[in-house]
Amino acid sequence: MSTILLTGFQPFGGYQTNPSQQIAERLHGETISSAQIVGITLPVAFAESAELLAAAIAEHKPALVISLGLAAGSVCLEVERFAVNLRVVERGDPALPLPRNAPQAVIVADGMTALFSTIDAERVAAAIGAKADIPAQAHSYAGAYACNFVFYQALHYALQWDLQYCAGFIHLPLTSEQARAENKMHLASLPLESMVAGVRAALEEAYHDTRH
């Protein structure tokens, strides 16, 4: 049976929960289109997340790697089109908000400036809307912090090790439950169950690309 590797992140930036972790845990063990989902949670730290991602890819040999991350303030699920070889310099405490104008560095010294998603972001976003009936859109890139870092690494590992898996990244808004519990009602949110259904639809659609 093929494997879909689904990654989420631990809470960070003062948030008590992270929907990406919740969804990765919820979908772990499910079967979609004859592929079993393996959900893992990554720390919001560059070196540790890279090591865990590489180990999971080596162990599970996935046909598809989809990473999830929180983008508080987004109004829908955002399917990223590409990752850039740039990150902020590591900071001390990932629980603290990211400082503005932080110094930046490349992720891979001899890596490509940008790597395009190997899933069809537009088609996957459309599938989320059609199958889960929640808003989704194709987006540009995943910023310059842990989300973009993990996305770039997943794409880079495939090239570096000549692996045939497809890789993509989906940003999530706050859950409605989180917005209420953490007093973030001024920010856009979606119910957790709706986002679980949306990610499930995304995995099903993206998995089609791995069989051609």
C-alpha positions in Angstrom: 0.0 0.0 0.0 1.2 3.5 -0.8 1.8 6.1 1.9 0.9 9.7 2.1 3.0 11.6 4.6 1.1 14.5 6.3 3.0 16.9 8.5 1.8 19.5 11.0 3.5 21.8 13.4 3.4 22.2 17.2 1.9 25.4 18.6 4.0 28.5 18.3 3.9 32.3 18.5 1.8 32.3 21.7 -1.0 30.1 20.2 -2.1 27.3 22.5 -3.1 24.9 19.7 -2.2 24.5 16.0 -4.8 23.2 13.6 -2.0 21.7 11.4 -1.1 19.3 14.3 -4.7 18.6 15.1 -5.5 17.6 11.4 -2.3 15.5 11.0 -3.3 13.6 14.1 -6.9 13.2 13.1 -6.1 11.8 9.6 -3.2 9.6 10.8 -4.1 6.0 9.9 -6.9 6.8 7.4 -6.8 5.3 3.9 -7.5 7.6 1.0 -7.5 6.3 -2.6 -5.7 3.1 -1.5 -2.9 5.1 0.3 -2.5 5.1 4.0 -1.9 8.5 5.7 1.0 8.8 8.2 0.5 12.0 10.2 3.5 13.4 12.1 4.0 16.6 14.1 7.2 18.7 13.6 8.7 21.2 16.0 8.9 24.9 15.0 12.6 24.7 14.8 14.7 24.5 11.6 17.3 21.7 12.3 14.9 19.5 14.2 12.1 19.7 11.7 14.4 19.0 8.8 15.8 15.9 10.6 12.4 14.5 11.4 11.0 15.2 7.9 14.0 13.4 6.3 13.7 10.5 8.7 10.0 10.1 8.0 10.5 10.2 4.2 13.3 7.6 4.5 11.1 5.3 6.7 7.8 5.5 5.0 8.9 6.1 1.4 5.7 8.2 0.6 4.2 8.7 -2.8 2.9 12.1 -1.6 4.2 14.5 1.1 1.8 17.3 2.1 2.7 19.7 4.9 0.3 21.9 6.8 0.9 25.1 8.7 -1.0 27.8 10.5 -1.4 31.2 8.8 -3.4 33.2 11.4 -5.4 35.8 9.6 -5.9 33.9 6.4 -9.5 33.6 5.4 -9.4 30.2 3.6 -7.2 27.2 3.0 -4.2 28.3 0.9 -2.5 25.8 -1.4 1.1 27.1 -2.0 2.6 27.2 -5.5 6.3 27.3 -4.6 8.9 27.5 -1.8 11.9 29.9 -1.7 15.4 29.2 -0.6 15.3 31.7 2.2 14.5 31.7 5.9 14.8 33.9 8.9 17.7 33.3 11.1 17.0 30.8 13.9 15.6 32.4 17.0 15.7 31.3 20.6 12.1 30.7 21.7 9.6 29.5 19.0 6.8 30.2 21.5 7.4 33.9 21.0 6.0 35.9 18.1 8.4 36.2 15.1 10.2 39.5 15.3 9.8 41.9 12.4 12.7 42.5 10.0 14.6 39.5 11.3 17.9 38.7 9.5 17.6 36.0 6.8 19.7 33.2 5.4 19.5 30.6 2.6 18.0 27.2 3.5 20.4 25.1 1.3 23.7 26.8 0.4 23.8 25.4 -3.2 20.1 24.9 -3.6 17.7 26.4 -6.3 16.4 29.9 -5.5 12.8 28.5 -5.6 11.2 25.2 -6.1 7.7 24.7 -7.5 5.1 22.5 -5.9 4.8 19.2 -7.5 1.1 19.1 -7.0 -1.3 21.2 -9.0 -2.2 24.0 -6.5 -5.1 25.4 -8.6 -6.7 22.0 -9.1 -6.2 21.0 -5.4 -7.7 24.3 -4.2 -10.7 23.8 -6.5 -11.2 20.2 -5.2 -11.2 21.5 -1.6 -14.0 23.9 -2.5 -16.0 21.4 -4.5 -15.7 18.4 -2.2 -15.6 20.0 1.2 -17.6 23.1 0.5 -15.2 25.5 2.2 -13.1 28.4 0.7 -9.7 27.6 -0.7 -7.3 29.2 -3.2 -4.0 28.7 -4.8 -1.4 31.0 -3.1 2.1 32.1 -3.9 4.6 31.0 -1.4 4.8 30.0 2.3 6.7 32.9 3.8 10.2 32.8 5.2 9.8 30.9 8.4 9.2 27.2 9.4 6.3 26.6 6.9 8.4 27.6 3.8 11.4 25.9 5.3 9.7 22.5 5.5 8.1 22.9 2.1 11.4 23.7 0.5 13.1 20.8 2.2 10.5 18.3 1.1 11.0 19.5 -2.5 14.7 19.6 -2.2 15.0 16.1 -0.7 13.1 14.7 -3.7 15.7 16.2 -6.1 18.7 15.4 -3.9 17.8 11.8 -3.4 16.1 11.3 -6.8 12.8 10.3 -5.2 9.5 10.3 -7.1 7.1 11.6 -4.5 5.0 14.7 -5.1 5.1 17.4 -2.5 2.9 20.4 -1.5 2.0 22.7 1.3 -1.4 24.0 2.6 -1.8 26.9 5.0 -4.7 26.9 7.3 -6.6 29.7 9.1 -7.4 29.4 12.8 -10.1 27.0 13.8 -13.4 28.5 15.0 -12.9 26.6 18.3 -9.4 28.1 18.7 -10.5 31.6 17.9 -13.1 31.4 20.7 -10.8 29.7 23.2 -7.8 31.9 22.6 -9.7 35.2 22.3 -8.9 35.6 18.6 -12.5 36.2 17.3 -11.3 39.3 15.4 -9.4 36.9 13.0 -11.0 34.8 10.3 -11.5 31.1 11.2 -13.1 27.9 10.0 -14.5 24.9 12.0 -12.0 22.2 12.6 -14.2 19.5 11.1 -14.5 21.6 7.9 -10.8 21.9 7.6 -10.3 18.2 8.2 -12.7 17.5 5.3 -10.8 20.1 3.2 -7.4 18.5 3.8 -8.9 15.1 3.1 -10.2 16.3 -0.2 -6.8 17.9 -1.0 -5.0 14.6 -0.3 -7.3 12.7 -2.5 -6.9 15.1 -5.4 -3.1 15.4 -5.0 -2.7 11.7 -4.8 -3.9 11.3 -8.4 -0.7 13.0 -9.6 1.4 10.3 -8.0 0.0 7.5 -10.2 0.9 9.0 -13.6 
